[in-house]
Amino acid sequence: MVTANRNADDLDSLEVVIRTENLPGSLPVVTLADPKRMNCERLYAERVAEKVLDYLTRINELLGVGRLYAP
């Protein structure tokens, strides 16, 4: 999952679900640090793409980490 959501405001918020339901074999949630910049800045969008690709190539190492950030 790729998201920009990072709040823990409600019991069913994504952050709370990650904290309570994450298991050692769970896929991580990739959170975009600044999603609005992706539409405006090509260089930033390329950095995000590179980071996500890095995560995908190392996915087995990242199982169970909960949340990852791009960039």
C-alpha positions, 0 to 999 in steps of 0.5 A: 500500500502507498499512502500519504495518511499518517494520522492516528486520530481514530481507533480505525486509522491506518497508523493504529491498524499498523501498530496493532495488526502488523505481523512479522510477515506483513507487507509494509505500508509506504507513506509519501512524505510530500505527495503534493510535490510529486505533481509539481517537481519531477526530481522529487517524483524521481527520488520517490520512485527510486526509493519505492523501487529500492523497497520493492527489490528488498521486500523480503527484508522489509516484511513486518516493519510496518511503515516505510517513508519515501523520501 
